[in-house]
Amino acid sequence: MAGLSVPPPPRTLIGIVAWVGFGLFAAANLYGLLAEQTGLCRIAQPLAATFLLLAFVASIRTWSTTTVLATIGVALAWVGDTLPPHLPLDSRLGSALAFGLAMIAYAAALRPLWLQVRDSLRMLMAVPYAGVVIGLYIACFDGAGDLAVPVLLYAVALAAMAFLAAGVNSLTWVGGTLFLLSSSVLGMSWFLSGAWVPHHEVWIMASYFLGHAFLLVGILRAAPRAPDASALPASGGATLVIAD
């Protein structure tokens, strides 16, 4: 009936609480960085990642290839936010691998949406992303050392994700751009000697948190909200069952 609102499912409340939790722990992480409270950051960042994963899953109306792949991406990002400091290897390598796989999952989730929409203006504005990634990689190559190959793979996955995100909707476009900004500042702080950005850790994490939120909300908005009608049985008709 027109004008009749349908009450949201119970899980919507869980989603709202989870989004609020994500925002609170993200803010706590940024405060910890500004106040140089390392202990607070170690607690707040994994919790922000956990609440983001819960918020996204709780906000999904209909499971599809896009939402499954995006969930895998959020889970891999959770790994990148949580586990690298506890692994017996360079934490930068662990982060690059986890987030590189997350970018691949996000790119795969965005691709079918990009094929349906293809906003030409946003795609045109995203073309310089490749130049930014290539320029930064060349500048950081010497400082990357043994991490040059993993960083290259991450950079390619990031550029692909940002380009596809730009062609879906405004939210994913902003999200992909903020991801690119976050990774660019992070790469300069890790590998580019002499580069200095005031409070770079705060800018990295602020753009990362915002980028993640914009990207995922954009995916939720663009993802199919009902199963493909062609995959459903016709309603109202008889079904013939042949038994031997």
Secondary structure, DSSP 8 states (H G I E B T S, - for coil): -TT------THHHHHHHHHHHHHHHHHHHHHHHHTT-HHHHHHHHHHHHHHHHHHHHHH-SS--HHHHHHHHHHHHHHHHHHSGGGSSS-HHHHHHHHHHHHHHHHHHHHHHHHHHH--HHHHHHHTHHHHHHHHHHHHHHHHHGGGHHHHHHHHHHHHHHHHHHHTT-HHHHHHHHHHHHHHHHHHHHHH-TT---TTHHHHHHHHHHHHHHHHHHHHHHHS-SS--GGGS--SSS-------
